[in-house]
Amino acid sequence: MSLNYNEKNIPLAKNLRKNAAPQENHLWYDFLSKYKIRFQRQKAIDNFIADFYCHKAKLVIEIDGAQHYTAEGKQNDEFRTEILEGYDLRVIRFTNYQIDHNFDGVCKYIDRIVKGSLREGAPAAGG
């Protein structure tokens, strides 16, 4: 399934890349940009912009700041996740605190999820 996107989000995505939160920059420059499987940052999908997206692993990574922990923020995130999962994507979330205080654990978790996703999508041996 191809990913639909709202063209109006492209300039916003470019602006978000230029003005990323410190935690997003840390994850991008110190891990995902060098990861063996290609990730994109600030990827327009449907009417949303995913912080990070990996096509091969069908994975969206979101880094959540304080605005995600209000009642409205939680509701918006649930709706967004539901829409993204409709594209057969897996959405995982990390807090700014996790990036700041457990960066190695976050990276290992992402690696495990990507490898698991690639194994699940691999054709069966001999067939």
C-alpha positions in Angstrom: 0.0 0.0 0.0 1.4 3.4 -0.9 1.4 6.2 1.6 -0.9 9.1 0.9 0.2 12.5 2.0 -1.1 16.1 2.2 1.1 18.2 -0.1 0.4 21.2 2.2 2.5 19.4 4.9 5.7 19.3 2.8 6.8 22.9 3.7 6.0 22.3 7.3 8.0 19.0 7.3 11.0 20.9 5.9 10.6 23.5 8.6 10.4 20.9 11.3 13.6 19.3 10.0 15.4 22.6 10.3 14.0 23.4 13.7 13.9 19.9 15.3 13.8 19.4 19.0 17.2 18.6 20.6 16.0 15.0 21.3 15.0 14.5 17.7 18.3 15.8 16.5 20.1 13.5 18.9 18.3 10.4 17.7 18.8 11.4 14.1 22.4 12.5 14.0 23.7 10.0 16.6 21.8 6.9 15.4 19.1 6.9 12.7 21.0 8.8 10.0 23.8 6.2 10.2 21.5 3.2 10.7 22.0 0.3 8.2 18.3 0.5 7.1 17.2 3.9 5.7 15.1 6.2 7.8 13.5 9.5 6.8 12.8 12.3 9.2 9.7 14.5 9.3 8.0 12.3 6.7 4.5 13.4 5.5 2.0 10.6 5.8 -1.7 11.1 5.3 -2.4 14.4 7.1 0.4 14.0 9.6 4.1 14.4 9.8 5.9 11.4 11.4 9.1 12.3 13.3 10.9 9.3 11.7 9.8 6.7 9.2 11.4 3.5 7.9 9.8 2.1 4.7 11.4 -1.3 4.8 10.4 -1.9 8.4 7.0 -0.2 8.1 7.9 1.7 11.2 7.1 5.2 12.5 9.0 6.6 15.5 7.6 9.5 17.4 9.4 11.5 20.1 6.9 12.9 22.5 7.4 16.2 24.4 5.1 17.6 27.1 2.3 18.5 24.8 1.6 14.8 24.2 0.7 14.2 27.9 -2.4 16.5 28.0 -5.8 14.9 27.6 -6.1 16.5 24.1 -2.5 15.4 23.2 -3.2 11.8 24.2 -6.4 11.8 22.2 -4.7 13.2 19.2 -1.9 10.7 19.4 -4.4 7.8 19.6 -6.2 9.1 16.5 -3.0 9.6 14.6 -1.7 6.1 15.6 -5.0 4.5 14.4 -4.7 6.3 11.0 -1.0 5.3 10.6 -1.7 1.7 11.6 -4.3 1.7 8.8 -1.3 1.9 6.4 0.0 -1.3 8.0 2.6 0.8 9.9 3.8 0.2 13.5 4.1 3.3 15.6 6.5 3.4 18.6 6.9 6.3 20.9 9.6 7.6 23.1 9.6 10.5 25.6 12.1 13.3 25.5 13.2 11.9 28.9 13.9 8.5 27.5 16.1 10.0 24.7 17.9 12.2 27.3 18.4 9.5 30.0 18.4 6.1 28.2 19.6 6.8 24.7 21.5 3.5 24.4 18.3 1.6 25.4 16.2 3.5 22.9 18.6 2.7 20.1 18.7 -1.0 21.1 15.0 -1.2 21.2 14.6 0.5 17.7 17.2 -2.0 16.4 15.3 -4.9 17.8 12.0 -3.7 16.4 13.5 -3.1 12.9 15.2 -6.5 12.8 12.0 -8.2 14.0 10.0 -6.4 11.4 12.4 -7.4 8.6 12.3 -11.0 9.7 8.5 -11.0 9.7 8.4 -9.6 6.2 11.0 -12.0 4.8 9.8 -14.8 2.5 9.9 -18.3 3.9 13.0 -20.3 3.2 12.7 -22.6 0.2 9.5 -21.1 -1.0 
